[in-house]
Amino acid sequence: MKPAIVVVAYNRPVALRRLLVSLAALRGAVDVPLVISIDAGGDLFAQVLAVAQQFEWALGEKRIVVRERPYGLINHVFICGDLVDEFGAIILLEDDLVVSPMAYRYATDALDFYADDPQIAGISLNALWFHGLIHEPFTPYLDDGDVFFMQIAWFQGQAYTKKQWAQFREWWETAVPTILPTDNMHELFQTFPSTDWFPLKTKYLVQTDRFYVFPRESLSTNFGDSGTHVRGTSFFQVPLQTRRTSFRFQPLAEAVAVYDAFQEMLPERVNRLTDQLAAYDFTVDLYGTRSLANIPTEFVLTTQEMRHPLLAFGLDLRPLLANVIQQQAGSGISFGRTADLNLSWRARLRAESRRHAYFVRRRVGVRQRLKWWLGKILHN
């Protein structure tokens, strides 16, 4: 498979130039079409166009598409995705990204490997390092592969085949274009602006039982430049894998590192790692983000407090699930009946504090905080 590269650009000339420079260093890319799609409007439109026109693409044909009217982010992304009909497969990049020199090789190999799996909806180039609901570190369970799977339509570098995109577009034709309380997604998704396509694509994954493939080592990183939904942040920066020339892929059916839209491992995959819970119908809530409405089972594995747990585990090993698999002694993780959850505000605060301490690892004293504060003042 030989995907074209499609860049979604709007009003960020510096960011676009940075991305294009990184694309020029791609390895394994020969005779690859590059499409730079520039949305209309924006006070820096002329500068964005100039950057696109001046960039020399030595790896294939370059095409600049200037939209005749402002499409807005969601429509612009979708119309760029539709270019897969022409090319058969694409790598879709927003303009605040930078890619590894190995990004094209990874995307091509992943598209080839998963092209015939009907449950794979797309390939992420970015290794999602944090839990999107609570912004604490997220570490997928290690198995025999360089990828993991999740029902999150992560937007920091994606690749699709024509068939994968067509299945999404077919769903979109009749889908309710908002997130509803009955969609089996966290309530936070209901608060996203209507201009954001990310929640809708995630809803597609949930409703059709499909997944994105994620690399464990990132092939793209995000500079968080100010734009439609971001006001400048370094939060999304991750290390890039710049040396690996081959990747170990495994079929979705064989992997254990498979996660839902709450970034929790599927119970069926948990049962492959331990037989302690196999006799129960349970929900996984180790990050403590589920409301009762999103725990449909009689039993739950959680870091929330529980009155009469059937099993209890510590909060020592990493990732969280390892404490269950290794039967680590302690009381930070509980397994029992959903009806026995203690969801009072006091219990929730205690549980949140325990989780934060687990992720932070280190307590910082007042003196050190004052020194950091003083350094920030002096820097400003």
C-alpha positions in Angstrom: 0.0 0.0 0.0 1.3 3.5 -0.9 -0.7 6.2 0.9 -0.7 9.8 -0.2 0.0 12.4 2.4 -2.8 15.0 3.0 -2.1 18.0 5.2 -4.9 20.0 6.7 -3.8 23.6 7.0 -5.5 26.7 8.4 -4.0 30.1 9.6 -0.8 28.7 11.0 2.1 29.4 8.6 4.9 28.7 11.1 3.4 25.4 12.1 2.8 24.4 8.5 6.4 25.1 7.6 7.6 23.0 10.5 5.5 20.0 9.5 6.5 20.2 5.8 10.2 20.3 6.8 9.7 17.1 8.8 7.9 15.5 5.9 10.8 16.2 3.6 13.0 13.9 5.8 10.7 10.9 5.5 12.5 7.6 4.7 11.0 4.9 2.5 8.7 7.4 0.7 9.2 7.3 -3.1 6.8 8.9 -5.6 4.3 9.8 -2.9 1.7 12.5 -3.6 1.5 15.3 -1.2 -1.8 17.3 -0.9 -1.8 20.6 1.1 -5.4 21.6 1.7 -5.8 25.2 2.9 -9.1 26.3 4.3 -10.4 29.7 3.3 -10.5 32.6 5.7 -8.1 33.4 8.5 -6.0 36.6 8.7 -2.8 34.6 7.9 -4.2 32.9 4.8 -1.7 34.6 2.4 1.2 33.5 4.6 -0.1 29.9 4.8 -0.5 29.8 1.0 3.1 31.2 0.5 4.5 28.5 2.7 2.8 25.8 0.7 3.8 27.3 -2.6 7.5 27.7 -1.6 7.9 24.2 -0.2 9.7 21.9 -2.6 8.5 18.3 -2.4 11.2 16.0 -3.8 9.4 12.8 -3.0 6.6 13.0 -5.5 3.8 15.2 -6.9 2.7 18.2 -4.8 -0.8 19.6 -5.0 -2.1 22.7 -3.3 -5.9 22.8 -2.8 -7.3 26.2 -1.7 -10.9 25.9 -0.5 -13.2 28.4 -2.1 -15.1 29.1 1.2 -14.4 28.5 4.9 -15.2 24.9 5.7 -14.5 24.9 9.4 -12.4 22.2 11.0 -14.8 19.3 11.0 -15.9 19.7 7.4 -12.3 20.5 6.3 -11.0 17.3 7.9 -13.8 15.2 6.4 -13.3 16.6 2.9 -9.6 15.9 3.2 -10.4 12.4 4.3 -12.5 11.9 1.2 -9.3 12.2 -0.9 -8.8 8.5 0.0 -11.2 7.7 -2.8 -8.6 9.0 -5.3 -5.5 7.6 -3.7 -6.7 4.3 -2.1 -5.0 5.2 1.2 -3.9 8.4 2.9 -2.0 9.7 5.9 -3.9 12.7 7.3 -2.0 15.3 9.2 -3.1 18.5 10.9 -0.7 21.3 10.5 0.5 21.5 14.2 2.2 18.1 13.9 5.7 17.0 13.3 6.4 13.4 12.1 9.3 11.0 12.5 11.4 10.1 9.5 10.1 6.6 10.0 6.4 7.7 10.0 5.7 6.7 6.4 7.3 3.3 6.7 5.2 2.6 9.9 2.0 3.8 8.3 2.5 1.8 5.2 3.3 -1.4 7.0 0.4 -0.9 9.4 -2.1 -0.3 6.6 -0.9 -3.4 4.8 -1.1 -5.6 7.9 -4.6 -4.5 9.1 -6.2 -3.8 5.7 -8.4 -6.9 5.8 -9.5 -6.7 9.5 -13.1 -5.3 9.5 -12.7 -4.1 13.2 -9.8 -1.8 12.4 -11.0 1.7 11.5 -7.7 3.5 11.2 -4.0 3.8 12.2 -2.7 6.3 14.7 0.8 7.6 14.2 0.8 9.0 17.8 1.4 7.0 20.9 -1.3 8.3 23.3 0.6 8.8 26.6 -2.1 10.2 28.8 -5.7 9.3 29.9 -7.8 11.8 28.0 -10.5 12.1 30.7 -8.3 12.8 33.8 -4.9 13.8 32.1 -3.0 11.3 34.2 -0.4 9.0 32.5 -1.7 6.1 30.4 0.4 3.0 30.0 -0.9 0.2 27.8 -0.2 -3.3 29.0 2.9 -4.8 27.4 2.4 -7.8 25.1 4.1 -9.2 22.1 3.7 -6.3 19.7 4.7 -2.7 19.0 1.1 -1.6 18.9 -2.0 -1.6 21.0 -5.7 -1.0 20.2 -8.3 1.4 21.5 -11.7 2.9 20.7 -10.4 6.4 20.6 -10.2 8.2 17.3 -7.0 10.0 18.1 -6.3 12.9 15.7 -2.5 13.5 16.0 -1.6 11.8 12.8 -3.9 9.1 11.2 -3.9 6.7 8.2 -6.8 5.0 6.5 -7.5 2.8 3.6 -10.3 3.6 1.2 -12.5 0.9 2.7 -11.9 2.0 6.3 -12.9 5.6 5.5 -15.9 4.5 3.4 -17.3 2.5 6.3 -17.1 5.6 8.5 -18.7 7.8 5.9 -21.5 5.2 5.5 -22.2 5.3 9.2 -22.1 9.1 9.2 -24.9 9.3 6.6 -27.5 8.1 9.2 -25.7 8.9 12.5 -27.0 11.3 15.1 -24.3 14.0 14.9 -24.2 14.6 18.7 -23.1 12.6 21.7 -26.1 11.3 23.7 -26.2 9.9 27.3 -27.1 6.5 25.8 -24.0 6.3 23.6 -21.8 4.4 26.2 -19.3 7.2 26.3 -18.1 9.4 29.1 -20.3 12.4 29.8 -17.3 14.7 28.9 -17.8 13.9 25.3 -21.2 15.6 25.4 -19.5 18.9 26.2 -17.2 19.1 23.1 -17.9 21.9 20.6 -19.9 21.0 17.5 -16.9 22.0 15.4 -14.8 19.1 16.8 -14.9 15.8 14.8 -13.0 13.7 17.4 -16.0 12.8 19.6 -18.1 11.8 16.5 -15.4 9.5 15.2 -15.0 8.0 18.6 -18.8 7.4 18.7 -18.4 5.6 15.4 -15.8 3.3 16.9 -18.0 2.5 20.0 -21.2 1.9 18.0 -19.6 -0.3 15.4 -17.1 -2.1 17.7 -14.1 -0.9 15.8 -10.6 0.2 17.0 -7.7 2.4 16.1 -4.2 0.8 16.0 -1.7 2.8 18.2 2.1 2.6 18.1 3.8 2.1 21.5 6.5 4.5 20.3 5.2 7.6 18.6 5.8 8.5 15.0 4.2 11.9 15.3 4.2 14.7 17.9 2.0 17.7 18.4 3.3 21.2 19.1 0.0 22.4 20.4 0.1 25.7 18.5 -2.9 28.0 19.1 -5.7 27.1 16.8 -9.4 26.4 16.7 -9.5 24.3 19.9 -6.1 24.9 21.5 -4.5 28.0 23.0 -0.9 27.0 23.0 0.4 24.0 25.1 3.3 21.6 25.3 1.1 19.0 26.9 0.9 16.8 23.7 4.7 16.6 23.1 6.0 13.0 23.1 9.4 11.4 22.1 9.6 10.3 18.5 10.8 6.9 17.4 13.4 7.9 14.7 15.4 4.8 14.3 13.2 1.7 14.1 13.0 0.3 10.6 10.5 -2.6 11.2 7.5 -3.0 13.5 6.0 -6.0 15.2 2.3 -6.1 14.4 -0.2 -8.6 15.8 -3.8 -9.2 14.9 -6.4 -7.6 17.0 -7.9 -11.0 17.9 -4.6 -12.1 19.4 -3.7 -8.9 21.4 -4.4 -8.4 25.1 -3.7 -4.6 25.0 -7.2 -3.7 23.7 -9.0 -0.8 25.3 -12.5 0.8 25.1 -13.5 4.5 24.9 -12.8 4.9 28.6 -9.2 3.7 28.0 -9.9 0.6 30.0 -8.9 -2.9 28.9 -11.8 -5.0 27.7 -12.9 -7.5 30.3 -12.4 -10.4 27.9 -8.7 -9.4 27.5 -8.3 -9.1 31.2 -9.5 -12.7 31.5 -6.7 -13.8 29.2 -4.3 -12.5 31.8 -5.9 -13.9 34.9 -8.7 -16.3 35.8 -9.6 -14.6 39.1 -12.6 -12.7 37.5 -13.6 -15.1 34.8 -16.8 -16.3 36.5 -18.2 -12.7 36.7 -19.7 -10.3 34.3 -17.8 -7.1 35.1 -16.8 -3.7 34.0 -13.2 -2.3 34.2 -12.9 1.2 35.9 -9.3 1.4 37.0 -9.1 5.1 36.2 -12.2 5.8 38.1 -13.9 7.7 35.4 -17.2 5.8 35.0 -20.5 7.1 36.3 -23.1 4.4 37.4 -24.8 4.9 34.0 -21.6 3.6 32.4 -21.3 0.5 34.6 -23.9 -1.8 33.1 -22.7 -4.9 34.8 -23.4 -6.4 38.2 -19.7 -6.4 39.1 -16.9 -3.8 38.7 -13.1 -3.7 39.0 -12.3 -0.2 40.1 -10.2 2.3 42.1 -13.3 3.8 43.5 -14.1 3.0 47.1 -16.3 -0.1 47.7 -18.1 -1.1 50.9 -17.8 -4.9 50.8 -15.3 -5.8 48.1 -14.9 -9.5 47.1 -11.3 -8.9 46.2 -8.8 -6.1 46.9 -5.4 -5.3 45.4 -2.7 -2.7 46.1 -1.6 0.3 44.1 2.1 -0.4 43.6 2.8 -2.1 40.3 2.5 -0.4 36.9 0.4 -0.2 34.9 -2.7 -0.3 37.2 -3.9 -3.7 35.9 -0.6 -5.4 36.9 -1.7 -5.2 40.5 -4.7 -7.4 39.7 -2.7 -9.8 37.5 0.0 -10.2 40.1 -2.5 -10.2 43.0 -0.6 -7.4 44.7 -1.6 -7.1 48.4 -3.3 -3.9 49.4 -6.5 -1.9 49.2 -6.3 0.6 46.4 -8.2 -1.5 43.8 -11.4 -3.2 44.6 -13.5 -5.9 42.8 -17.1 -6.5 43.8 -20.7 -5.6 43.2 -21.5 -2.3 41.5 -24.2 -1.7 44.1 -21.6 -1.6 46.8 -19.7 1.3 45.3 -19.3 4.3 47.7 -19.9 7.3 45.4 -20.2 10.0 48.0 -18.2 13.1 47.3 -15.9 12.3 50.2 -15.2 8.8 48.8 -14.6 10.2 45.3 -12.1 12.8 46.6 -10.2 10.1 48.6 -10.0 7.8 45.6 -8.9 10.7 43.2 -6.2 11.6 45.7 -4.9 8.0 45.9 -4.8 7.7 42.1 -3.0 11.0 41.7 -0.4 10.0 44.3 0.1 6.7 42.4 0.7 8.5 39.1 2.8 11.4 40.5 5.0 9.0 42.6 6.7 11.8 44.5 5.5 14.3 47.0 6.9 17.8 46.7 7.4 19.9 49.7 6.5 23.6 50.2 10.1 24.7 50.0 10.5 23.1 46.5 7.2 24.5 45.3 8.3 28.0 46.4 11.6 27.6 44.5 9.8 26.6 41.4 7.4 29.5 41.8 10.3 32.0 42.3 12.1 30.6 39.2 8.9 31.1 37.1 8.7 34.7 38.4 12.3 35.4 37.5 11.9 33.8 34.1 8.9 36.1 33.4 
